[in-house]
Amino acid sequence: MHINPISLGGASAEAVSGMGTVAAKVGEGSFGSVIQKFVTDTNAQQAQADQAVQKLATGETDSIHETMLAMAKADLSLRVFVEVQSKVVDAYQEVMRMQM
C-alpha cells in the first residue's frame, strides 16, 4: 500500500522516532513541508515492507523475522500518520467553528 501525498490518506520504531525529527523540524519549514516529509517517510516504510514480503515470497530471503519487522514498522507508521491526520482535521474543524 502506497500513500498518495496529495490525499494525505495515510511509522516503525524508526518512524515514531522520526516523528520527533519531524516535530523538531517544524520551526525549520512550513507546515506543508513537514507533512510532505512525514508522508514520504511513511510511504518509504510501506515500500520497504512490500519489498520484504516480495523477497520472502520469491525465496530471496528466508528471514520471516525481518519481514515481520518491516511489516510491523509499516503498520505503525501508517497508524501514526492516520492519527496525525485525524488530529489535523479535528483542529481545522474546531477553527472553522470559532470563526462563526
Secondary structure, DSSP 8 states (H G I E B T S, - for coil): ----TTTT----HHHHHHHHHHHHTGGGS-HHHHHHHHHHHHHHHHHHHHHHHHHHHHTS---HHHHHHHHHHHHHHHHHHHHHHHHHHHHHHHHHHHT-
